[in-house]
Amino acid sequence: MMGRTLWILEYTQDKVGHLVPLYAADEKDAHEKAARWAIEHDIPVREARVTHFPHGFTIHHTSLPGQLEDTTNEGTRKPPSL
């Protein structure tokens, strides 16, 4: 069996970005899986893209707004070190 690596389908729906992890053998397989996923979930992804992440991808469990109302100087602070 051929190894599969991580690919992420990225698309926008109702102005919100979405990321869908897929595991595929190669780029062609990734695009086929992305198309199949979109059909199964009734998602029109005409302007979607599939990106390869063979070494993994880290995401933190949260939803991020597209912009913040910055009423303080917090927007200029350096982020904390991880």
Buried (B, 14 or more C-beta within 10 A) or exposed (E): EEEBBBBBBBBEEEEEEBEBEBEBBEEEBBBBBBBEBBEEEEBEBEEBEBEEEEEEEEEEEEEEEEEEEEEEEEEEEEEEEE
